[in-house]
């Protein structure tokens, strides 16, 4: 009998045959109602769950799946997966860190360009028959700050330094001796040094509100913020206040606290560019992500080492 995988992710349907061709039986449950029904109806056969960071998997759901052995998370973030519960039950957890780095970095630079050059408003003006001549900053020679220098952060840094001739600084949990970029010891120090600040760090308690009023004030009235990571890294209330009061020049956001709901206060601002959490979505990235999930599942059920395991806390 094939191993059954509960799929909670809603954006990868075109690539699910990769898993089916590897011999897995899939149960699709992309909505909360379908998810609850699938867990109730098929609890006895589900041995793996495919999810993503914001969708997660709770300890209660794990307890309701007595044969669950492995959770595979799409992308790097795993903030809503109860890792303690997984550890307590002996459930392995993997993620897809770095697989979609190129796509996310492309989107980060697209957002930065759209924001700094005011592309959405210029496009809208031309469609209205207007022909405004708006003076906007260029990127060359500016200072790019990157919060989180993992695979995505590195890809952004390379695009900024090599593609746009920007100097690059970063803040990371640890200083990296293998990169040519300047290290800043705090997010506020990084913001103060930056013309453009891109958030590329994972979500979770350890990074919550790293960008707060102090950091936004350090970025200043000529500074721009881009977030393609997790909304929780930026204090949304403080960001809205800084944007409304023009204490920063603008922000481009691909992530929000309560997706798909977006604060009306953000929607009405002219110095904001918004996209619906699509930075990591490209055919290449999605295919590679699902292929990695397949390899982790095959390795697990064959008793072999996982390709991208997450370190779990000690059993409580």
Secondary structure, 3 states (H helix, E strand, C coil): CCCEEEECCCCCHHHCHHHHHCCCEEEECCCHHHHHHHHHHHCCCEEEEEEECCCCECHHHHHCCCCCCEEEEECCCCCCECHHHHHHHCCEEECCCCCCHHHHHHHHHHHHHHHHCCHHHHHHHHHCCCCCCCCCCCCCCCEEEEECCCHHHHHHHHHHHHHHCCEEEEECCCCCCCCCCEECCCHHHHHHHCCEEEECCCCCHHHCCCECHHHHHHHCCCCEEEECCCHHHECHHHHHHHHHCCCCCEEEECCCCECCECCHHHHCCCCEEECCCCCCCCHHHHHHHHHHHHHHHHHHHCCCCCCCECCCCCCC
